[in-house]
Amino acid sequence: MKYLLSTILTAVLAMGLISCSGSKPTGAGGPQAQAGAVAKPAKTGNEKIDKFVEDVFAILDQMQEMKEGLAEINVTLDEMNDHPVSPVEWMKEDMIKSLAKAKDGAKQLDPDAIVEALKGKIYGMVESAKQTKVGMDNVIKRAQSLMQILPQLPSETASLGLKAPKALKAIKATGAPLKAIPGEGKAIATEAQTVLDNCNKLLSSIGK
């Protein structure tokens, strides 16, 4: 029985190290949401324009995922900090859910294992926030590079004949959210730093 419990606790601890979020928040907005949920234009038939559109919307999707990831971490931190007893008790309840089939699971859980699982979960959130900060630096650089290409694109429509107006519309629809990326990226990086600060504060409160 002791071996079985040890195996279960090891699995839970691993989950804590890997998982970096809790309940998924609703209504999390991102670059596309703030830009009015711009739909990706259909292909124009010009390779350079189509690649530009694909690259911009790939960045927008990446930013959306990063922003939602931070929102999920914030939900988890709020749940931990707002627990009526303590963040450790929150972790205990979370572990019990994983051990729902174990009879009297709450009584079987070792207090030290609960604390270590909590630390592991927080460290996972720290790593996620760090990756977001680094990712935002790369995103902003890619956006700035694409903005240098933007002025060259209208001339690409000359060979498209009747499809030219559609291509020009696609360029305009893609250029608008592209220009908003650097500012949005900096805001997301700032939020990532706030998440890091909050995670470290929580770690300090339970003892690293």
Buried (B, 14 or more C-beta within 10 A) or exposed (E): EEEEBEEBBEEBBEBBBEBBBBEEBEEBEBBBBBBEEBEBBEBBBBEEBBEBBEBBBEBBBBBBEBBBBBBBBBBBBBBBBEBEEBBBBBBBBBBBEBBEEBEEBEEBBEEEBBBBBBBBBBBBBBBBBBBBBEBBEEBBEBBEEBBEBBEEBBEBBEEBEEBBEBBBEBBEBBBEBBBBBBEBBEBBBEBBBEBBEBBEEBBEEBEE
